Amino acid sequence: MGTRALITVDTELTWRHHWAGRGWADNYARSVEPAAVGLSYQLKQLARHRLKGVFFVDPMPAVLFGLEPVKRMVDTVLMAGQEVQLHIHPMWDEASRHGVIGDDADFELTGFDREGQRRLIEQARTILVEAGAPEPIAFRSGSYAVNADTLHALADLGIRYDSSHNGCAAPWPSALGLDAEWVTPVKQHGVIEVPVSQMSQPGGALRHMQICAVTLGEMKAGLDFAVVNDHPVFTIVSHSFELATRDGRRANKIAKRRFDGLCAYLAERRDEAPTAHFADLGDLCLKTEGEPASVSPVRVAHRMAEQLWSNMVEERG
C-alpha cells in the first residue's frame, strides 16, 4: 500500500481559557474557531486540496457545559466529510465533580490506574457518540499521556488504534515503553499503536511532526523520507487553535503558512502518500522497522529563526 499520511487535529476547548474565567462560547471562539483559522478554516483547506483529515475531539468539557460545544465540533467535522475520533483531557471531569482543581489534580490520563483510565475513556466515548459521532476506533490522549494501562483500557473497550506515542514526550508523559525513535505502527497490548512521526536532530534529540514544532521544509523532508523508506504511515499533529496566537485573537502567519503549505504539498504527493482516515487502515503493515528522518543543521537554524519570529512577533501582534 505504501505510505499513507495522517493529518491529525486535536480539537478541543482549552483549559487556559477556562481558567481565565471565560464561558464555553468564548472558549470555543478562541480554541476551536480562533481568528478565522480554526476548525472551519482547516476543513476548508483540506476540502480545497481534496485531502482527508482526522479530528480527535475532546468531549469531556460536556460534563461542565453540556453537549452543545461537543455537538458543534462533531457536526462541523462530519458535515465536511472528515473523520471524528476520540481525545481526552481528564481534568474536566475533576472540575465537574469537585468544582475546583486542586494542586494535586491529575491533568494527565496516566495519573490514573487502569480502571480509572477505562472509566474516563468509556465516559468520553459515550459523550462523543451522544454528540453525534460514530463509535470511535482511534484514540489520542491529551498531552500524549499514555502507558500500558491506557492500551489495556482501550483494548477492553474495543478501540482498535492509539496515536499517543510521541518520542519527544518520552519517557513522560508518553510512557508506553517503546523506544523514543519508534515511528512505525506496532501492536501493543491488543491495540495498534500509530506513533506521531519524528525527526532526529544533530546530537540525537527528536522533534515531532507538529505544525507549531517544525517548519514546512522539515515536514516535507519527513514525508519524503517516509515514502522512500516505505513507512506505512506518516503522522502529523495539529490543534484546532494551532494556527492562531495563544490568546485566540489573531492568526499566526507562520503556523498558517506551514499548514497551508503542507496541504498543498500533500496534494502534490497524493499518489505516493495519500491522506487517510483511521477507517482506511485495515491492511496496515505492522512491526515495520523504521527510524526517524534526520534534519540538517541548516534546517534546524531555519526553524529556530522561524520559532523566534513566531514567539516574539506573531504572538505579540
C-alpha positions, -999 to 999 in steps of 0.1 A, spaced: 0 0 0 30 24 5 29 54 29 -3 70 40 -3 104 55 -24 110 86 -33 147 92 -45 146 128 -60 176 146 -67 176 183 -99 196 186 -109 209 220 -118 237 244 -86 247 262 -81 248 299 -62 281 298 -93 300 286 -115 282 311 -90 290 339 -92 327 328 -129 326 336 -143 326 300 -175 308 293 -177 279 268 -188 301 239 -158 325 243 -136 295 249 -150 279 217 -143 311 197 -107 312 209 -99 274 210 -119 258 182 -126 287 158 -100 313 166 -92 342 143 -108 327 112 -80 300 111 -96 273 133 -116 242 127 -137 255 98 -107 271 80 -87 239 83 -116 218 70 -119 242 40 -82 238 32 -85 200 33 -115 202 10 -98 226 -13 -69 201 -18 -91 170 -16 -73 157 15 -85 135 43 -81 146 80 -87 130 114 -101 152 141 -95 139 177 -124 156 196 -123 160 233 -159 156 246 -150 160 283 -160 197 286 -196 185 282 -195 174 319 -194 211 327 -212 228 298 -235 201 283 -234 186 248 -237 218 228 -200 226 223 -191 190 216 -220 186 192 -210 217 174 -174 203 169 -187 169 158 -213 183 134 -187 207 118 -163 179 111 -188 153 99 -205 178 76 -172 184 59 -168 147 53 -139 142 77 -133 117 105 -140 122 142 -120 101 167 -116 103 205 -94 126 225 -94 132 263 -82 157 289 -93 143 322 -92 174 344 -126 185 330 -141 155 349 -125 165 382 -136 201 378 -171 189 373 -171 166 403 -153 189 427 -160 224 414 -123 233 416 -90 218 405 -65 213 434 -27 214 432 -26 176 432 -51 172 404 -43 147 376 -41 166 343 -27 136 325 -46 103 319 -16 84 331 -22 97 366 -50 71 369 -47 34 372 -60 10 345 -96 10 359 -96 48 363 -84 53 327 -110 28 315 -138 47 333 -127 80 318 -123 67 283 -156 50 284 -173 81 297 -157 102 270 -167 78 243 -203 78 255 -204 116 254 -188 117 219 -214 93 205 -243 112 222 -230 143 204 -235 126 171 -201 109 163 -198 74 151 -183 49 175 -146 59 176 -120 34 166 -90 55 174 -78 75 204 -52 101 214 -46 111 250 -42 147 258 -5 157 262 4 124 246 0 108 281 -1 71 275 11 39 292 4 2 291 -27 7 313 -41 31 286 -37 5 259 -52 -23 281 -82 0 287 -86 8 250 -85 -29 242 -111 -37 268 -134 -10 252 -128 -23 217 -109 8 204 -85 -5 177 -59 23 173 -40 46 196 -19 75 184 -4 89 216 32 76 215 54 107 209 91 102 213 96 138 221 74 134 252 90 101 263 96 88 289 69 110 304 41 116 299 44 94 268 53 64 289 44 34 267 78 18 269 85 19 231 118 34 220 115 71 216 126 68 180 99 42 172 78 57 143 60 28 127 28 11 137 31 -18 161 6 -39 181 9 -34 218 -15 -49 245 -42 -56 220 -41 -22 203 -24 -9 172 -1 20 182 3 46 154 31 69 167 35 105 160 62 109 133 96 123 144 128 139 131 162 133 145 182 164 151 220 168 153 231 154 186 202 128 186 173 149 201 139 143 185 114 168 171 79 156 165 59 164 134 36 191 148 27 223 129 39 245 157 71 225 162 87 221 128 90 240 96 72 233 64 106 222 49 111 197 77 76 183 72 82 179 35 116 162 42 100 139 68 72 129 44 97 123 16 119 101 39 88 81 50 79 74 14 114 65 3 118 42 33 83 26 29 70 37 63 33 26 65 22 60 79 34 95 83 15 111 112 13 148 116 -3 166 145 -20 200 148 -47 215 170 -79 234 163 -62 265 178 -27 260 165 -28 284 136 -37 313 159 -19 332 186 -23 318 222 -50 343 231 -70 331 201 -74 366 187 -51 367 157 -38 343 131 -2 333 135 11 338 100 40 313 103 18 285 116 -9 292 90 17 293 62 30 259 74 -5 243 74 -14 258 40 19 247 25 16 212 40 -19 208 24 -5 219 -10 24 195 -7 3 166 3 -20 173 -27 11 172 -49 22 139 -34 -12 122 -32 -1 93 -55 29 84 -33 14 93 1 -24 96 0 -40 111 31 -62 87 51 -87 82 79 -82 56 105 -111 37 89 -89 33 58 -61 15 77 -75 -21 78 -45 -35 59 -19 -15 79 15 -31 79 28 -37 115 62 -41 131 79 -25 101 114 -13 112 119 23 106 138 53 120 131 90 120 143 112 92 174 132 100 173 170 99 203 191 88 219 219 109 207 243 82 171 233 87 175 235 124 188 270 122 159 280 98 134 265 123 150 284 153 147 317 133 110 309 124 102 299 160 118 331 174 98 352 149 66 334 158 71 338 195 84 374 195 65 390 166 34 369 157 24 363 193 27 400 202 9 413 171 
